[in-house]
Amino acid sequence: MREEIDARLHANLARVRAIVGVYQERAGAGSGRRPVEIVDLLRAAVVFLHATMEDVLRSGLEWKWPDAASPELLVDVPVVGNKKVKIELADLIAHRGKTVDEVIRLSIVAQLERSNFNNVGDLRTAVARMGLDPNLVIPYQGELAAMMGRRHRIVHRADRLDEVGSGHHGAASLGQSFVMHWVDAVDMFCTDLIAKL
C-alpha cells in the first residue's frame, strides 16, 4: 500500500509540475505581470497540488485509521449508511452479517468520501488518526497553510481581486516561485508522512 500511495503522489506531482511547465511556455521570458488567463495555469496547479496532498491523506487514512482507531478518534464518524453519529440498535440491521471491523472500515471510507483538509488543524487531525505524531506537520505548516489558503481563495472566489484602478487586475497575482515552493513543501510533507506509515 505504501508503494502505491508513493507512486500516485509522484505521478500527481509530475502532473502539477507539467502544468507549471505549460505556464512557463505561455508566459515567456522577461519580467512583468502576466495576463490573468496565463496565470490561471498556476491557479490550476495550486488546486491540483491540494488535491494531490488530499489524495495522500485520504489513502493513508483509509489504510491506517481503522487499525489505529481508538474510541476518541472515531467519535465524530457516523456508522456507514447513517447521517447521525449516535446510532440505535435498529441502525445496525443494515449491517447484519458483517464484522465490527468491516463496519468500522466501511464507515471510515464513507467519512473520507465527504472529507476535506483545508487547514493545519485538519492535517494534524488526519496525521493523528493514522496513528502518527501530529507534530509531523510542524516543519511544513507555514507553506501548507499558505497553499491551502490560496487554494480556498481560488476555488471559492475565483482568486478575485476587488481593488480597482490603474495596474490592478481582476485576479490576485501569483508567481511561479510561490507555486514551486508549495510543490516542494507538499512533496516533502507527503514523502515524510508516507515513510512513517
Helices and strands as residue ranges (DSSP letters): H 2-27, H 36-68, G 71-74, G 89-95, H 100-113, H 120-129, G 134-140, H 141-157, H 176-196
